[in-house]
Amino acid sequence: MSPQAFAAAALALPAAICSVQWGDQRVYKVGGKMFAWTDAATRVVSLKVSEIAYEALVESGQARPAPYLARAKWVRFDNLAALDDGEVADWLRTAHALVAAKLTRAARRELGLALA
């Protein structure tokens, strides 16, 4: 996946924004909570995944635990360009949904996110 395709897929998600933090990291958020981030070159990508996906991705060697965030089930991919566009888009949708689900009902309503 290209850096441009990654940014487009992340920002196409409801109420998603991108901010530059920690020097030059691009952090994708929903409701002020991050669901993905990349390095400045958009080569390295980290994102929130489900517990099952975390185990599968780490055990298969496709990803590794994200530094500082592994306990919250975040994974890190060291080469975005080597990843399939469809898979990354699915992981982004899942990451966004996992984080958005943890927002308060009021925050989700304010952001126009569906309430479950």
N, C-alpha and C positions, 0 to 999 in steps of 0.2 A: 504494500500500500504506500502511496506517495504521501508526503507531508501535507500537501494541499487536500488530498482526499480524506485524510484523517481529520483535519480541521473542519472540513465541510461536513463530514458525517457527525462529528461531535456537536457542532453548532446547529445542526439541523434538528437536534433533539429539543423537545419543549422546554422553554425557559433556560436553556443552556447559555453560559457565557464563558469567555476566555479572559484570563488575566495573566499578567507577567509577574511572577513572584520569585523570591529566592535568587535574585540576580537575573537570570535569563530563562527560567523555567516557564513553560506555558501550562497553566493550570485551568482545566475545564471544570466548571461548577454548575450546580443547580441549587437554588435557594441558599447560596453562600457556602455550600458543602461540596468538596471536590469529589469528582468521580473518575477523573483521568488526568494525567499530566505527561508532558514530554520535555526532553531537553531542548536547548535552543535550536539545534539542528533537526529536531523531530526525528532522531534516529532511535533513541531509547524511549520506550513508552511504558508507563505503569498505569494499571487500572484496577478498580474494585471488581471482584468476581464472586460468584456463589461459593459456598464451601465445597460443593462437589466439583465445580470447575477448577477451583484452587488445587485440590488434590490431584485431579487428572492432569492438569497442565504442568504442575511441578513434578509429579512422578514420571511423566512421559519425557521430561526434559525440554518441552517446548517453551516453557517459561521458568523463571525462578522466583522465589519469594522476593517481594519488593523491600528494599532496605527501609527500616523504621515502620513499615506498614503491613508487614506479613501477618502479624497477629490479628489484623482486621481483614484478612483475606484479600490482600492486594498482590498482584503478580507484576513482574517486570519482564518485558521483551526487549532484548538488546539490539534487535535489527528490524525496525518497522518495515523496511523495504522487502524483507523476505516473507512477510505475512500476507495471507490471502485477504483481499479486500472485503469479501463477504463475511468471513469469520471475524475480522476486526470490527466491522460495522455491527455485527451481532453482539460482540463483547461490549462495545460502547453502549448499545441499547440496554443491555443487562446492567451494566455499571450504573448508568443513569437511573434506571428503574429501582435498583437496590438502594441508592442514596436518596432518591425522591421519596421512597416509601417510608424513610425514617424521619422525614420532615413532619412538622406538626400539621394537623388538618387545616389550621388557619393559614399557614405558609403555603401549603399546596393549593388552597383555594385562591389565595392572592396571586400565585404564579399561573393559575389557570390549568393546573394539573388535575387529572381525574382523581376523585376521592374513592378509595376502596372501602 
